[in-house]
Amino acid sequence: MRRYNIRAIFDQFPNSPVIFRKIRDYYFVYTIHWTAADAPIGIKELEEMEQLLNRELGTELQYLYRKK
């Protein structure tokens, strides 16, 4: 895995690892290794994952105040 990437697994999608990449001062979903064993992942779930990871790493404020 490349530097500055974080691999995470979420309870709701335990068979589909999510790769996050850092941009500026926060992390965003870069790619998902989705498997059919999990339900399809929607935009709402992706945003939740980003917010949870950024909260855990202490970058939630930067994530919330990013330019959309």
GIRAQUI-V936672 format. One record per residue. RES is the residue in one letter. SS is DSSP state (a for helix, b for strand, c for the rest). PHI is phi in whole degrees, -180 to 180 (999 if undefined). OMEGA is omega in degrees with one decimal (NA if undefined). Layout:
# GIRAQUI-V936672
RES:SS:PHI:OMEGA, RES:SS:PHI:OMEGA
This chain:
# GIRAQUI-V936672
M:c:999:-178.6, R:c:-71:175.0, R:c:-64:-179.8, Y:c:73:174.1, N:b:-101:176.3, I:b:-127:177.8, R:b:-101:-179.0, A:b:-135:175.4, I:b:-126:-177.0, F:b:-109:-177.0, D:c:-55:-176.5, Q:c:-70:-178.8, F:b:-134:-171.2, P:b:-67:-177.9, N:b:-99:-176.1, S:b:-123:179.3, P:b:-64:-179.5, V:b:-112:177.8, I:b:-104:177.6, F:b:-107:177.3, R:b:-128:-179.0, K:b:-85:172.7, I:b:-133:-172.8, R:c:53:-174.6, D:c:-114:180.0, Y:b:-146:-177.5, Y:b:-112:176.8, F:b:-135:179.7, V:b:-69:178.8, Y:b:-96:178.7, T:b:-157:177.7, I:b:-128:175.5, H:c:-94:-173.7, W:c:-71:174.2, T:c:-124:-178.3, A:c:-66:178.2, A:c:-69:179.0, D:c:-107:175.5, A:c:-68:175.7, P:c:-59:-177.1, I:c:-101:-178.4, G:c:-99:-179.4, I:a:-59:-179.3, K:a:-59:179.7, E:a:-66:178.3, L:a:-62:179.2, E:a:-64:176.9, E:a:-61:179.1, M:a:-61:179.6, E:a:-61:-178.6, Q:a:-66:179.1, L:a:-62:-179.2, L:a:-66:180.0, N:a:-66:176.0, R:a:-64:-178.7, E:a:-64:-177.3, L:a:-93:177.8, G:c:80:179.8, T:c:-117:-176.2, E:a:-65:180.0, L:a:-62:178.0, Q:a:-62:179.0, Y:a:-65:-177.7, L:a:-67:-176.6, Y:c:-100:178.7, R:c:-70:175.4, K:c:-76:-179.9, K:c:-99:NA
